[in-house]
């Protein structure tokens, strides 16, 4: 499949940093987050102008697979399977089917 910049371009709006595509919506958007040493991730929230579907994955830098930790909807805290820091893992937040702006989000962490 050829990459078409017109179909895949994401922009940051000047009205507060919302992430949208050039049509004013997000179809699929992924954010990557590291867990700090001596902490574990316990949940997350994504802020959006609509209650879009969101899912958190644990990934490994040396592996192409990901493990779903939990899913839900934007604007609500999603409690997930706890995952501890490691030197090779990171988290991915996947947002899909958004006819809305993504405004930001948080991953909740606790000291191990």
N, C-alpha and C positions, 0 to 999 in steps of 0.2 A: 504494500500500500504506500503510495507516494505521500509525502508530507506536504500539506497545503497550508501555508502560513495564514491565509485568510480564514480557514476553518479552525485553527488551533491556537490563535493568538490570545493570550491573557493579558490584561492591562490592570494597572492600579489606578483607580479613580482618585481625583483630587479632593473628593468630599469626605475624607476620613480614612482612606486606604482600603476601600472595598475592592475585592478581586472579582473581576467579571471578564467575560470574553467580549469580542468586538460586537456581538449581537445583544449584549446586555444580560446574558445569562451564563451560567457555568454548567457544562454537561458532565464533565468528570474532572476532578481536581484532587491532587494528592499533596499532603504536607508531611515532611519527615522531621522527626524529633528524636534527640538523644536523651537517655535517662542519665542523670548525674550519678557519679560513683557514690556508693553507700545508700542509694535510694531505690525505691520500687515505684512503678506507675500503678495507679489504682482505678483510674477513670479519666474521663475527658468531657469537654463540652465544646461545641462549635456554635458561634453566634452568626446568625444569618437573618435576612429579611423574610425568610419562609422556613417552615419546619422540614428541611430537606433530609434525606437519608444520609447517615454517617456511619462509618465503621472504622475500628482501630485494629491494626495488624502489628504483630512483632515480626521483624525481619532480621536476617543475619547478613553481615557484609560479605561473607564467604559462601552464600547460598542464595539461590534465586527464588526459593519458596517463602511464603509468609503464613503465619498462623493468626487466624481471627481471634481477637481477645474480647470482642463485644461490639454490638451495633445498636443504633437507636436513631433519634432525630435531633436535628439542630435545636438550640435554645433550651435543651434539657440536659441535665447531667446524665452521662451514660456510665454506669458502674461496670467495670470490666474485670476479667481475670487478672489478678496481680502478676506483674512481671518485674523481676529484679534486674538491676543494671548488670551488664557484662561488657567486656571489652569489644565484643563483636555484634551486639544487638542494637537495633534502633526501632522506633515506632513509625508507622505510616498511618495517617488519617485520610480516609477516602471519602469524598463527598460526591454524590451523583444526582443526576436528574434535577438540577437546581434551576428553577426559573426565578432565581433570586441572587442577591449579592451576598457573598461570604465576607463577614466583617472581622472575624478573628476567632480565637479559641484558646483553650487551656488544656494541658494534661496535668492531672492531679498526681502528686508524688508524696510519699511518706518515707521517713528515715527507716532503714532496715534495722 
